[in-house]
Amino acid sequence: MRSRVPKQFQGGGQDMNSMIHQARKMQDQITALQEDIEQRSFEAQAGGGAVSVVMTGKKTIQSLTIKPEVVNPEDIDMLQDLIISAVNETINKIEETTETEMSKITGGVALPGLF
């Protein structure tokens, strides 16, 4: 008995090769973008610039600057809140940048596990 291949699957090798090529190209672009973002520096401030944080795209703190006038031994809680706020804002910037730039490569399709 002879098997027949449906028409939509005949000659599909070229289409499949094209899709694999496009997927590899997208994967290379994503890898390059991830490496680029990891090398960048991101900065955010809290308290009108009283606390400033600079982080890498890997979310590693490079620097933390605290203006002397906000250091009040009587109000350590406020200083801690400013530091937390600045760190969180910097992380948000990294994630927003990653998402925006990834969507340019993926065409807006969210790919699980990438970011």
N, C-alpha and C positions, 0 to 999 in steps of 0.2 A: 504494500500500500504506500502510496506517495503522499507525503504531507505537504500541505500548502501553507504558505506564510501569508497572512493578511496583507493587503496592499500598504496599509499605513506602516508596516514594519519592513517592507521591502526597501532595500537601499538605505536603510536607516543608519548604516555605519557612518556615513558622512555626517549626519545630524548629531549622532552620539559623539563622534570625535570633536565636532565643533563645540558641543556643550561641555565636554571635558576640558577642551582648550580654554573656553571662557571661564570655567570654574577655577582652573589653575591660575589664570591671569588675575581673577578677582582675589584669590587666596594670596597671591604675591603682593597685590596692592594693599590688602588688609595688613599683611605682615609688615610691609614697609611703613604704613601709616602708624601701626602700633609702636614700632621702633622709633619713629619720628616723635610721636607724642611722649614717649618715655624719656626722651632727651630734652624736651622743652621744660621751661620753668613757668609756673603759674603763680600769681600773686593775688591776695585779697587782704582787705583791711576790715577792722571792726572799730566801733567807737570813734568814727570820723578820722581814722588813721592812727588812733592811739595804739593799736596793735596791728602789726603787719606780719603776714606769713607768706613765705615763698616755698613752693613744693615742686618736685619733679613730677612728670607725668606718671611715674611709678608710685606716686603718693608718698614720697619720702620728703620730710621737711628739710629744706636747705638752710633756711634762716627764720628766726622769729625775732621781731623787733618790738620792744615795748617802750613807749615814751615815758620818761621818768615821772611826769606829772600825773600819770594814772596809777602809779604805785603808791597805794595807801595801805599801810599795815592794818588799819582799822576796817578796811573793806576789801579783803582778799577775794571774797565771793564775786565781786564785780570784775576784778581782773581775770579770774578764772573763766567767767562767762564770756568776756571779750576774747580770750584766747580760743576757747571752744568755738565761738562764732566765726572767728577768722579762719580757723582750720577747716571747719565745715564748709564755709563759703569757697575756700580754695578747692576742696575736693569736688564740690558741685561744679566749679568751672572746668575742672579736668574732665568730669563725666559728661558735661554738656558739649564740650569741644570734641570729645571722642565720639559721642553719639552723632553730632552734626556732620563730622567729617566721614564717619563710617557710612552714614546714610547716602552720601554722595557716591560712594563706591558701590553700595548694595542696592541703590535705587530706592531707598526707603524701606526695604524689606529687613525686618529684624531677624538676625541669625543668632539663635540661642548659643550662649557660651562665648561669644566674641567680645562682648563689652557689657 
